[in-house]
Amino acid sequence: MTRAPLFAWACLVVWAVWLFALQGLWATSRFGAWVPDVGLVLLLGLILRVTPRRARWAAVWIAVARIAFGADPPVAVLAGYLGFVGFCRALRGAVELERPLVRAVLGGLGAALLAFFWTAAREIEIDRHGVSPHLQGFYWQSAAATALAALLLGALPARLPGLVPLWKRRGP
């Protein structure tokens, strides 16, 4: 792993589990379509503060927490979050991710693409012979809620108790 204290990684997993549990509760409510992807918001907040290697590890641990609460195929969840980290790292050279509107667009776009990817993976798993014609919609409400959460929270998720030791200033 990295040289960050094991306690900080454990805190990340605990925060992710709690956030996914809250996401699940919110999804069962009357406003279930407007649930942001809290894992993506947490990961986006961390990407702004941590090294590329730690961002990949954060994606792995957040994916593990989501796998515990979701019906999506585990490999698809892991690939989705790692792909999002890779996309953000590639984009970082051309765009300032710290800008609130850029972060919001990135969060919304990432949520929409990941929701579509995970739904397609779930449908393929159900129908082993190809993509089922029942592929669900674009999930624009979740994407909009994720964009709004990324806009309002910014880098705040990286400041959750126990996560500060993961920041760049603590080593590679």
Buried (B, 14 or more C-beta within 10 A) or exposed (E): EBEBEEEBBEBBBBBBBEBBBEBBEBBEEEEEEBBBBBBBBBBBBBBBBBBBEBBBBBBBBBBBBBBEBBEBBBEBBBBBBBBBBBBBBEEBEEBEBEEEEBBBBBBBBBBBBBBBBBBBBBBBBEEEEEEEEEEEEEBEBBBBBBBBBBBEBBBEBBEBEBBBBBBEEBEE
